Amino acid sequence: MSHSRRISTIVGVAALLLTATACSGLGRSTVGMLSFRGHDSPIELSYSNTLVRGCHKIGIPKGATHVENNTLVDIVLYRTEDCGKVDRADGTYVATTLSNVTAPDSLSWRSFRVIH
């Protein structure tokens, strides 16, 4: 292999690595809708294009008791506003294109995190 060919190969690989690294830092978002509803409430709150990073507060005053995940990613629901644990319990996992409802005597969901 000639010297110039090796340099071209190295430059090409370096450019590919830089491109991949730069794309991973972009503000990626979900594709589809997340829908939340409170207990026996006719009002539904929907989120689309939610960032995949960080904790997201559910904007229903008393929290959500029903969720529909019509996105291409999975989510985890939490009973606290900061995606923290309550009584050492982890969040509730809701896979893509599924829904979930809280038990009547349990706390409502206050926040969620996207699994990516």
ROSE-4610 file (N, C-alpha, C; in Angstrom, 1 decimal, always signed):
// ROSE-4610
residu = [M/M/M/S/S/S/H/H/H/S/S/S/R/R/R/R/R/R/I/I/I/S/S/S/T/T/T/I/I/I/V/V/V/G/G/G/V/V/V/A/A/A/A/A/A/L/L/L/L/L/L/L/L/L/T/T/T/A/A/A/T/T/T/A/A/A/C/C/C/S/S/S/G/G/G/L/L/L/G/G/G/R/R/R/S/S/S/T/T/T/V/V/V/G/G/G/M/M/M/L/L/L/S/S/S/F/F/F/R/R/R/G/G/G/H/H/H/D/D/D/S/S/S/P/P/P/I/I/I/E/E/E/L/L/L/S/S/S/Y/Y/Y/S/S/S/N/N/N/T/T/T/L/L/L/V/V/V/R/R/R/G/G/G/C/C/C/H/H/H/K/K/K/I/I/I/G/G/G/I/I/I/P/P/P/K/K/K/G/G/G/A/A/A/T/T/T/H/H/H/V/V/V/E/E/E/N/N/N/N/N/N/T/T/T/L/L/L/V/V/V/D/D/D/I/I/I/V/V/V/L/L/L/Y/Y/Y/R/R/R/T/T/T/E/E/E/D/D/D/C/C/C/G/G/G/K/K/K/V/V/V/D/D/D/R/R/R/A/A/A/D/D/D/G/G/G/T/T/T/Y/Y/Y/V/V/V/A/A/A/T/T/T/T/T/T/L/L/L/S/S/S/N/N/N/V/V/V/T/T/T/A/A/A/P/P/P/D/D/D/S/S/S/L/L/L/S/S/S/W/W/W/R/R/R/S/S/S/F/F/F/R/R/R/V/V/V/I/I/I/H/H/H]
num = [1/1/1/2/2/2/3/3/3/4/4/4/5/5/5/6/6/6/7/7/7/8/8/8/9/9/9/10/10/10/11/11/11/12/12/12/13/13/13/14/14/14/15/15/15/16/16/16/17/17/17/18/18/18/19/19/19/20/20/20/21/21/21/22/22/22/23/23/23/24/24/24/25/25/25/26/26/26/27/27/27/28/28/28/29/29/29/30/30/30/31/31/31/32/32/32/33/33/33/34/34/34/35/35/35/36/36/36/37/37/37/38/38/38/39/39/39/40/40/40/41/41/41/42/42/42/43/43/43/44/44/44/45/45/45/46/46/46/47/47/47/48/48/48/49/49/49/50/50/50/51/51/51/52/52/52/53/53/53/54/54/54/55/55/55/56/56/56/57/57/57/58/58/58/59/59/59/60/60/60/61/61/61/62/62/62/63/63/63/64/64/64/65/65/65/66/66/66/67/67/67/68/68/68/69/69/69/70/70/70/71/71/71/72/72/72/73/73/73/74/74/74/75/75/75/76/76/76/77/77/77/78/78/78/79/79/79/80/80/80/81/81/81/82/82/82/83/83/83/84/84/84/85/85/85/86/86/86/87/87/87/88/88/88/89/89/89/90/90/90/91/91/91/92/92/92/93/93/93/94/94/94/95/95/95/96/96/96/97/97/97/98/98/98/99/99/99/100/100/100/101/101/101/102/102/102/103/103/103/104/104/104/105/105/105/106/106/106/107/107/107/108/108/108/109/109/109/110/110/110/111/111/111/112/112/112/113/113/113/114/114/114/115/115/115/116/116/116]
x = [+0.8/+0.0/+0.9/+0.6/+1.4/+1.2/+2.1/+2.1/+0.8/+0.6/-0.6/-1.9/-1.9/-3.2/-3.4/-2.4/-2.5/-3.0/-2.4/-2.9/-4.3/-4.7/-6.1/-7.1/-6.6/-7.5/-7.6/-6.5/-6.5/-7.3/-7.2/-8.1/-9.5/-9.9/-11.3/-11.8/-11.1/-11.5/-11.7/-10.7/-10.8/-12.1/-12.4/-13.6/-14.9/-14.9/-16.0/-16.2/-15.1/-15.2/-15.7/-15.2/-15.6/-17.1/-17.6/-19.0/-19.9/-19.5/-20.3/-20.3/-19.2/-19.1/-19.9/-19.9/-20.7/-22.2/-22.6/-24.0/-24.6/-23.8/-24.3/-24.5/-24.0/-24.2/-25.4/-26.0/-27.1/-28.3/-29.2/-30.5/-31.5/-31.3/-32.2/-33.5/-34.6/-35.9/-36.7/-37.8/-38.6/-39.4/-39.9/-40.7/-42.0/-43.1/-44.4/-44.9/-46.0/-46.7/-46.7/-46.5/-46.8/-48.0/-49.0/-50.3/-50.5/-50.8/-51.1/-52.5/-53.1/-54.4/-54.5/-55.1/-55.3/-56.5/-56.7/-57.8/-59.2/-59.9/-61.3/-61.3/-60.3/-60.2/-60.4/-61.2/-61.4/-60.2/-59.4/-58.3/-57.1/-56.5/-55.4/-54.2/-53.1/-51.9/-50.9/-50.5/-49.7/-48.3/-47.3/-45.9/-45.5/-44.9/-44.2/-42.8/-41.9/-40.6/-39.9/-40.1/-39.5/-38.0/-37.2/-35.7/-35.5/-34.6/-34.3/-33.4/-32.9/-32.1/-32.8/-32.5/-33.1/-34.4/-34.8/-36.1/-37.1/-38.3/-39.4/-40.6/-41.0/-42.1/-43.4/-44.3/-45.7/-46.5/-47.0/-47.7/-49.1/-49.5/-50.9/-50.8/-51.6/-51.4/-51.4/-52.3/-52.4/-51.6/-50.9/-50.2/-51.0/-50.4/-51.1/-51.3/-52.5/-52.8/-52.9/-53.0/-53.1/-52.0/-51.3/-50.3/-50.4/-50.2/-50.1/-48.8/-47.9/-46.6/-46.7/-47.0/-47.0/-45.8/-44.6/-43.4/-42.6/-41.4/-40.5/-39.5/-39.7/-38.7/-39.5/-38.8/-39.4/-39.3/-40.1/-40.0/-40.1/-39.7/-39.9/-40.6/-41.7/-42.5/-42.1/-42.2/-41.8/-42.9/-43.0/-44.0/-43.5/-42.3/-41.8/-41.6/-41.4/-41.3/-39.8/-38.9/-37.5/-37.0/-37.8/-37.5/-36.7/-37.0/-36.4/-37.3/-36.7/-37.4/-38.2/-39.4/-40.2/-40.1/-39.8/-39.7/-38.9/-37.7/-36.8/-37.4/-38.5/-39.1/-38.6/-38.3/-37.9/-39.1/-38.9/-40.0/-40.8/-41.9/-42.7/-42.3/-41.9/-41.4/-42.5/-42.6/-43.6/-42.9/-43.0/-42.4/-43.1/-42.5/-43.0/-44.3/-45.2/-46.6/-47.5/-47.2/-48.0/-48.6/-49.5/-50.1/-50.1/-50.4/-50.4/-51.3/-51.9/-52.8/-52.4/-52.4/-52.0/-53.1/-52.7/-53.7/-54.5/-55.7/-56.6/-56.0/-55.3/-54.7/-53.3/-52.7/-51.3/-51.2/-50.0/-49.7/-49.7/-50.0/-49.9/-48.5/-48.3/-47.0/-46.8/-45.6/-45.3/-44.2/-43.4/-42.3/-42.0/-41.2/-40.7/-39.4/-38.7/-37.4/-37.5/-36.9/-36.8/-35.6/-35.9/-34.8/-34.2/-32.9/-32.3/-31.0]
y = [-1.2/+0.0/+1.2/+2.2/+3.4/+4.3/+5.2/+6.1/+7.0/+7.6/+8.5/+7.7/+6.5/+5.7/+5.4/+5.2/+5.0/+6.3/+7.4/+8.7/+9.0/+8.7/+8.8/+8.0/+6.7/+5.8/+6.4/+6.8/+7.3/+8.6/+9.5/+10.7/+10.3/+9.4/+8.9/+8.3/+7.5/+6.9/+8.0/+8.9/+10.0/+10.9/+11.1/+11.9/+11.2/+9.9/+9.1/+9.1/+8.9/+9.0/+10.3/+11.4/+12.7/+13.0/+12.5/+12.6/+11.9/+10.6/+9.8/+10.5/+11.0/+11.6/+12.9/+13.7/+14.9/+14.6/+13.6/+13.3/+12.8/+12.1/+11.6/+12.7/+13.9/+15.0/+15.8/+15.6/+16.4/+16.1/+17.1/+16.9/+16.1/+14.8/+13.8/+13.8/+13.5/+13.5/+12.3/+12.0/+10.9/+11.1/+10.0/+10.0/+9.4/+10.2/+9.8/+10.6/+10.1/+10.8/+10.0/+10.7/+10.2/+10.9/+10.1/+10.7/+10.4/+11.4/+11.2/+11.7/+11.0/+11.5/+11.2/+12.1/+11.9/+10.9/+10.5/+9.6/+10.2/+9.5/+9.9/+11.3/+11.7/+13.1/+13.0/+13.9/+13.9/+14.6/+15.3/+16.1/+15.2/+15.2/+14.4/+15.3/+15.1/+15.8/+15.0/+15.5/+14.8/+15.5/+14.7/+15.2/+14.6/+15.4/+14.9/+15.5/+14.8/+15.3/+15.6/+14.8/+14.9/+14.6/+15.4/+15.1/+13.7/+12.9/+11.6/+11.7/+12.8/+13.0/+13.7/+13.3/+14.0/+13.5/+14.1/+13.8/+14.8/+14.4/+15.2/+15.2/+16.3/+16.4/+16.3/+15.5/+15.4/+16.6/+17.4/+18.6/+18.5/+17.5/+17.4/+17.6/+18.6/+19.0/+17.8/+16.8/+15.7/+14.5/+14.6/+13.5/+12.7/+11.8/+10.9/+9.5/+9.0/+7.6/+6.7/+7.3/+6.6/+7.1/+6.2/+6.6/+5.7/+6.4/+5.6/+6.0/+5.1/+5.3/+4.9/+5.9/+5.7/+6.3/+6.0/+6.5/+5.3/+5.5/+4.4/+4.1/+4.6/+4.3/+3.9/+3.3/+2.9/+4.1/+4.1/+5.1/+4.4/+5.2/+4.8/+5.9/+5.5/+6.5/+6.5/+7.7/+7.8/+8.5/+8.3/+8.9/+10.2/+10.5/+11.8/+12.8/+14.1/+15.0/+15.1/+14.4/+14.4/+13.1/+12.2/+10.8/+10.0/+10.4/+9.7/+8.5/+7.7/+6.5/+6.8/+6.1/+6.2/+4.9/+4.9/+3.7/+2.6/+3.0/+2.1/+1.4/+1.8/+1.2/+1.9/+1.1/+1.7/+2.2/+2.9/+3.4/+2.2/+2.6/+1.7/+1.8/+0.6/+0.5/+0.4/+1.2/+1.1/+1.1/-0.1/-0.3/+0.5/+0.6/+1.3/+0.7/+1.6/+1.3/+0.5/+0.6/+0.0/+1.1/+0.7/+1.7/+1.1/+1.9/+1.4/+2.3/+1.7/+2.4/+2.1/+3.1/+2.8/+2.1/+1.4/+0.7/+1.8/+1.6/+2.6/+3.2/+2.4/+3.0/+3.4/+3.4/+3.8/+5.3/+5.8/+7.2/+7.4/+8.6/+8.9/+9.1/+9.1/+9.3/+10.8/+11.3/+12.7/+13.1/+12.1/+12.4/+11.1/+11.3/+10.2/+10.4/+9.3/+9.4/+8.5/+8.9/+8.1/+7.2/+5.9/+4.9/+5.0/+5.3/+5.3/+4.6]
z = [+0.0/+0.0/+0.0/-0.9/-0.9/+0.2/+0.4/+1.6/+1.4/+0.3/+0.1/+0.3/+0.0/+0.2/+1.6/+2.4/+3.9/+4.5/+4.1/+4.7/+4.3/+3.1/+2.7/+3.6/+3.8/+4.7/+6.1/+6.6/+8.0/+8.1/+7.1/+7.1/+7.0/+6.2/+6.0/+7.3/+8.0/+9.2/+10.3/+10.4/+11.3/+11.1/+9.8/+9.5/+9.9/+9.7/+10.1/+11.6/+12.3/+13.8/+14.3/+13.7/+14.1/+13.8/+12.7/+12.4/+13.3/+13.6/+14.6/+16.0/+16.4/+17.7/+17.7/+16.7/+16.7/+16.7/+16.0/+15.9/+17.2/+18.0/+19.3/+20.3/+20.1/+21.0/+20.6/+19.5/+19.1/+20.0/+20.1/+20.9/+20.2/+20.3/+19.7/+20.5/+19.7/+20.4/+20.0/+20.7/+20.4/+19.1/+18.5/+17.3/+17.7/+17.6/+18.0/+19.2/+19.8/+20.9/+22.2/+23.3/+24.6/+25.1/+25.5/+26.0/+27.5/+28.3/+29.7/+30.1/+31.0/+31.5/+33.0/+33.7/+35.2/+35.4/+36.7/+37.0/+36.7/+35.9/+35.4/+34.9/+34.2/+33.7/+32.1/+31.6/+30.1/+29.4/+30.2/+29.6/+29.4/+28.2/+27.9/+27.6/+28.1/+27.8/+27.0/+25.8/+24.9/+24.7/+24.6/+24.3/+23.0/+22.2/+21.0/+20.8/+20.2/+20.0/+21.3/+22.3/+23.6/+23.6/+24.2/+24.2/+24.9/+24.4/+24.9/+26.2/+26.5/+27.7/+28.8/+30.0/+31.1/+31.7/+32.7/+33.4/+32.9/+32.6/+32.2/+33.1/+33.6/+34.5/+33.7/+34.2/+33.6/+34.0/+33.1/+33.4/+33.8/+34.5/+35.1/+36.6/+37.1/+38.5/+39.5/+39.4/+40.3/+39.8/+38.7/+38.1/+37.2/+36.5/+35.5/+36.0/+35.7/+36.0/+34.8/+33.6/+32.4/+31.4/+30.7/+29.8/+28.5/+27.4/+26.1/+25.5/+25.2/+24.6/+23.1/+22.3/+20.9/+20.2/+20.8/+20.3/+19.8/+19.3/+18.9/+19.9/+21.1/+22.2/+23.5/+24.4/+25.7/+26.7/+27.7/+28.8/+30.1/+31.2/+32.6/+33.3/+34.0/+34.7/+36.2/+36.8/+38.2/+38.9/+40.2/+41.1/+41.7/+41.4/+41.9/+40.7/+41.0/+40.0/+39.4/+40.1/+39.6/+39.2/+38.8/+38.4/+39.5/+40.7/+41.9/+42.3/+43.2/+43.7/+44.9/+45.0/+46.2/+46.9/+48.2/+49.0/+48.3/+47.8/+47.1/+45.9/+45.4/+44.2/+42.9/+41.9/+40.6/+39.9/+38.8/+38.0/+37.3/+36.6/+35.8/+34.4/+33.8/+32.5/+31.5/+30.5/+29.5/+28.1/+27.5/+26.2/+25.1/+24.0/+22.8/+22.4/+22.0/+21.5/+22.5/+23.8/+24.8/+25.7/+26.6/+27.6/+28.9/+29.9/+31.3/+32.1/+33.2/+34.1/+35.5/+36.4/+37.8/+38.5/+39.6/+40.4/+41.2/+41.5/+42.2/+43.5/+44.3/+45.5/+45.4/+44.3/+44.2/+43.8/+44.0/+43.6/+42.1/+41.7/+40.2/+39.8/+38.5/+37.9/+37.8/+38.1/+38.1/+37.1/+36.6/+35.7/+34.9/+33.8/+33.0/+32.5/+32.1/+31.5/+30.2/+29.1/+27.9/+27.9/+27.5/+27.5/+26.0/+25.9/+24.6/+24.6]
